[in-house]
Structure formats: C-alpha cells, structure tokens
Amino acid sequence: MSIDKDKIKHTAKLARISIDKNKIESLSKDLSNIFNFIEKLSKINTDKVNPLTSILDHSLRTREDKVTDGGIRDKILENSPNKNEEFFIVPKVIE
C-alpha cells in the first residue's frame, strides 16, 4: 500500500496535528514501508499457531481478590508537605 503526500496531509488535518513540510516525504516512505510489512504479515498462515500471552510455558497465577489499605499509610503521608493525622491537606480548588 502506498501512502502519498496528499493522504498524509489529509490525515494530519483530520487529526489536527501539524507536520513539517520537509518531513512529509520521509514520513510517506516510512508509512508505506510499515503498511507493506503489515500486508506481508496478513498473508502468513497462522492456522496452527496458538495465541500466546507469554513466551514462557507457565499459566498465570491467581490470587485472592481482597481490598486492603496496603499498610503503608504513614510512609505515603511522609511525602506530603501538608497533612493531618490521616489525610493529605490540599489547597481549595473551587471557591
């Protein structure tokens, strides 16, 4: 698939991004190469290939889903410039 300069300009306009006119030519070549590679990948027969979540042959471990406070409230509050005994104190945003 060939991506020409007009397609790049049109896409940039739709995305509301600015592209340096000096870089449009190289961007056109790069995007064309990327789409050509995608076309090659789509032609590969992957019928007998199982999907992977990892390259390791291990199943994912599960854990019990329980809610905790983490037990580190005091360490977290040490990072705050303004705090009371249990909470961060932040400046008022809405008047």
C-alpha atoms as an extended CHARMM CRD file, in Angstrom:
* protein
*
        95  EXT
         1         1  MET       CA              0.0000000000        0.0000000000        0.0000000000  PROA      1               0.0000000000
         2         2  SER       CA              1.3850000000        3.3550000000       -0.9630000000  PROA      2               0.0000000000
         3         3  ILE       CA              0.8680000000        6.3730000000        1.2510000000  PROA      3               0.0000000000
         4         4  ASP       CA              1.2820000000        9.5550000000       -0.7720000000  PROA      4               0.0000000000
         5         5  LYS       CA              1.7980000000       13.1140000000        0.4230000000  PROA      5               0.0000000000
         6         6  ASP       CA             -1.8570000000       14.0460000000       -0.0410000000  PROA      6               0.0000000000
         7         7  LYS       CA             -3.0120000000       11.2110000000        2.2480000000  PROA      7               0.0000000000
         8         8  ILE       CA             -0.5410000000       12.3260000000        4.9030000000  PROA      8               0.0000000000
         9         9  LYS       CA             -1.6830000000       15.9470000000        4.6860000000  PROA      9               0.0000000000
        10        10  HSD       CA             -5.3390000000       14.8870000000        4.8130000000  PROA      10              0.0000000000
        11        11  THR       CA             -4.7530000000       12.5940000000        7.8160000000  PROA      11              0.0000000000
        12        12  ALA       CA             -2.7950000000       15.3080000000        9.6180000000  PROA      12              0.0000000000
        13        13  LYS       CA             -5.6450000000       17.7400000000        9.0170000000  PROA      13              0.0000000000
        14        14  LEU       CA             -8.2100000000       15.2650000000       10.3670000000  PROA      14              0.0000000000
        15        15  ALA       CA             -6.0320000000       14.5690000000       13.4130000000  PROA      15              0.0000000000
        16        16  ARG       CA             -5.3890000000       18.2900000000       13.8480000000  PROA      16              0.0000000000
        17        17  ILE       CA             -1.6380000000       17.8360000000       14.0120000000  PROA      17              0.0000000000
        18        18  SER       CA              0.9940000000       19.8630000000       12.2560000000  PROA      18              0.0000000000
        19        19  ILE       CA              3.6360000000       18.1670000000       10.1570000000  PROA      19              0.0000000000
        20        20  ASP       CA              6.7870000000       19.8530000000        8.9570000000  PROA      20              0.0000000000
        21        21  LYS       CA              6.6170000000       20.0890000000        5.1490000000  PROA      21              0.0000000000
        22        22  ASN       CA             10.2420000000       18.9920000000        4.9190000000  PROA      22              0.0000000000
        23        23  LYS       CA              9.4300000000       15.6990000000        6.6730000000  PROA      23              0.0000000000
        24        24  ILE       CA              6.3590000000       14.7140000000        4.6540000000  PROA      24              0.0000000000
        25        25  GLU       CA              8.4130000000       12.8250000000        2.0490000000  PROA      25              0.0000000000
        26        26  SER       CA             10.2830000000       10.7080000000        4.5940000000  PROA      26              0.0000000000
        27        27  LEU       CA              7.0720000000       10.1330000000        6.5540000000  PROA      27              0.0000000000
        28        28  SER       CA              5.3850000000        8.9600000000        3.3680000000  PROA      28              0.0000000000
        29        29  LYS       CA              8.1490000000        6.4180000000        2.7360000000  PROA      29              0.0000000000
        30        30  ASP       CA              8.1400000000        5.2110000000        6.3500000000  PROA      30              0.0000000000
        31        31  LEU       CA              4.3760000000        4.7300000000        6.4700000000  PROA      31              0.0000000000
        32        32  SER       CA              4.3890000000        2.9510000000        3.1180000000  PROA      32              0.0000000000
        33        33  ASN       CA              7.0410000000        0.5480000000        4.4210000000  PROA      33              0.0000000000
        34        34  ILE       CA              5.0290000000       -0.0790000000        7.5850000000  PROA      34              0.0000000000
        35        35  PHE       CA              1.8330000000       -0.8300000000        5.6630000000  PROA      35              0.0000000000
        36        36  ASN       CA              3.7190000000       -3.0770000000        3.2320000000  PROA      36              0.0000000000
        37        37  PHE       CA              5.0560000000       -5.0460000000        6.1900000000  PROA      37              0.0000000000
        38        38  ILE       CA              1.5430000000       -5.3350000000        7.6420000000  PROA      38              0.0000000000
        39        39  GLU       CA              0.3180000000       -6.7070000000        4.3170000000  PROA      39              0.0000000000
        40        40  LYS       CA              3.0840000000       -9.3200000000        4.3600000000  PROA      40              0.0000000000
        41        41  LEU       CA              2.1400000000      -10.3310000000        7.8950000000  PROA      41              0.0000000000
        42        42  SER       CA             -1.5160000000      -10.6920000000        6.9850000000  PROA      42              0.0000000000
        43        43  LYS       CA             -0.6110000000      -13.2070000000        4.2380000000  PROA      43              0.0000000000
        44        44  ILE       CA              1.1350000000      -15.5740000000        6.6600000000  PROA      44              0.0000000000
        45        45  ASN       CA             -0.8100000000      -18.7160000000        7.5070000000  PROA      45              0.0000000000
        46        46  THR       CA             -1.2610000000      -18.8410000000       11.2760000000  PROA      46              0.0000000000
        47        47  ASP       CA             -3.9760000000      -21.5050000000       11.4730000000  PROA      47              0.0000000000
        48        48  LYS       CA             -1.8620000000      -23.9250000000       13.5120000000  PROA      48              0.0000000000
        49        49  VAL       CA             -0.2900000000      -21.2880000000       15.7620000000  PROA      49              0.0000000000
        50        50  ASN       CA             -1.7320000000      -20.9900000000       19.2560000000  PROA      50              0.0000000000
        51        51  PRO       CA             -2.0680000000      -17.4890000000       20.6940000000  PROA      51              0.0000000000
        52        52  LEU       CA              0.4670000000      -16.5740000000       23.3830000000  PROA      52              0.0000000000
        53        53  THR       CA              0.2080000000      -14.4630000000       26.4820000000  PROA      53              0.0000000000
        54        54  SER       CA              3.8670000000      -15.0390000000       27.2540000000  PROA      54              0.0000000000
        55        55  ILE       CA              6.8780000000      -16.7700000000       25.7470000000  PROA      55              0.0000000000
        56        56  LEU       CA              7.1670000000      -18.7990000000       28.9280000000  PROA      56              0.0000000000
        57        57  ASP       CA              5.2320000000      -22.0410000000       29.1770000000  PROA      57              0.0000000000
        58        58  HSD       CA              3.5650000000      -21.2270000000       32.5020000000  PROA      58              0.0000000000
        59        59  SER       CA             -0.0140000000      -20.4800000000       33.3650000000  PROA      59              0.0000000000
        60        60  LEU       CA             -0.8220000000      -17.2750000000       35.1640000000  PROA      60              0.0000000000
        61        61  ARG       CA             -1.0740000000      -17.4990000000       38.9290000000  PROA      61              0.0000000000
        62        62  THR       CA             -4.2460000000      -16.2590000000       40.5240000000  PROA      62              0.0000000000
        63        63  ARG       CA             -4.6060000000      -14.6380000000       43.8870000000  PROA      63              0.0000000000
        64        64  GLU       CA             -7.4800000000      -13.8750000000       46.1850000000  PROA      64              0.0000000000
        65        65  ASP       CA             -9.0950000000      -10.5490000000       45.4270000000  PROA      65              0.0000000000
        66        66  LYS       CA             -9.2210000000       -8.6820000000       48.7090000000  PROA      66              0.0000000000
        67        67  VAL       CA             -9.2270000000       -4.9890000000       49.4880000000  PROA      67              0.0000000000
        68        68  THR       CA             -6.6020000000       -3.6710000000       51.9080000000  PROA      68              0.0000000000
        69        69  ASP       CA             -5.1640000000       -0.2840000000       52.7180000000  PROA      69              0.0000000000
        70        70  GLY       CA             -1.6820000000       -1.5650000000       51.9160000000  PROA      70              0.0000000000
        71        71  GLY       CA             -0.4430000000       -0.9930000000       55.4390000000  PROA      71              0.0000000000
        72        72  ILE       CA              1.8580000000        1.8620000000       54.3980000000  PROA      72              0.0000000000
        73        73  ARG       CA             -0.2870000000        4.9470000000       55.0870000000  PROA      73              0.0000000000
        74        74  ASP       CA              2.3890000000        6.5320000000       57.2920000000  PROA      74              0.0000000000
        75        75  LYS       CA              5.0860000000        6.1010000000       54.6280000000  PROA      75              0.0000000000
        76        76  ILE       CA              2.8300000000        7.6710000000       51.9990000000  PROA      76              0.0000000000
        77        77  LEU       CA              1.9100000000       10.5900000000       54.2390000000  PROA      77              0.0000000000
        78        78  GLU       CA              5.6230000000       11.3010000000       54.8340000000  PROA      78              0.0000000000
        79        79  ASN       CA              5.7670000000       12.5440000000       51.2160000000  PROA      79              0.0000000000
        80        80  SER       CA              3.0970000000       15.1830000000       51.7480000000  PROA      80              0.0000000000
        81        81  PRO       CA              4.0980000000       18.7600000000       52.5630000000  PROA      81              0.0000000000
        82        82  ASN       CA              0.7470000000       19.3250000000       54.3120000000  PROA      82              0.0000000000
        83        83  LYS       CA             -1.0350000000       16.6160000000       56.2310000000  PROA      83              0.0000000000
        84        84  ASN       CA             -3.0200000000       15.9490000000       59.3380000000  PROA      84              0.0000000000
        85        85  GLU       CA             -3.0100000000       12.6560000000       61.2070000000  PROA      85              0.0000000000
        86        86  GLU       CA             -4.5850000000       10.5570000000       58.4640000000  PROA      86              0.0000000000
        87        87  PHE       CA             -5.0580000000       12.6170000000       55.2710000000  PROA      87              0.0000000000
        88        88  PHE       CA             -3.3380000000       14.8350000000       52.7410000000  PROA      88              0.0000000000
        89        89  ILE       CA             -4.2410000000       18.5110000000       53.0080000000  PROA      89              0.0000000000
        90        90  VAL       CA             -4.6580000000       20.1140000000       49.5820000000  PROA      90              0.0000000000
        91        91  PRO       CA             -5.4260000000       23.6960000000       48.5890000000  PROA      91              0.0000000000
        92        92  LYS       CA             -9.0250000000       24.6400000000       47.9290000000  PROA      92              0.0000000000
        93        93  VAL       CA             -9.7720000000       24.4850000000       44.2010000000  PROA      93              0.0000000000
        94        94  ILE       CA            -13.3670000000       25.7130000000       43.9840000000  PROA      94              0.0000000000
        95        95  GLU       CA            -14.4590000000       28.8980000000       45.6960000000  PROA      95              0.0000000000
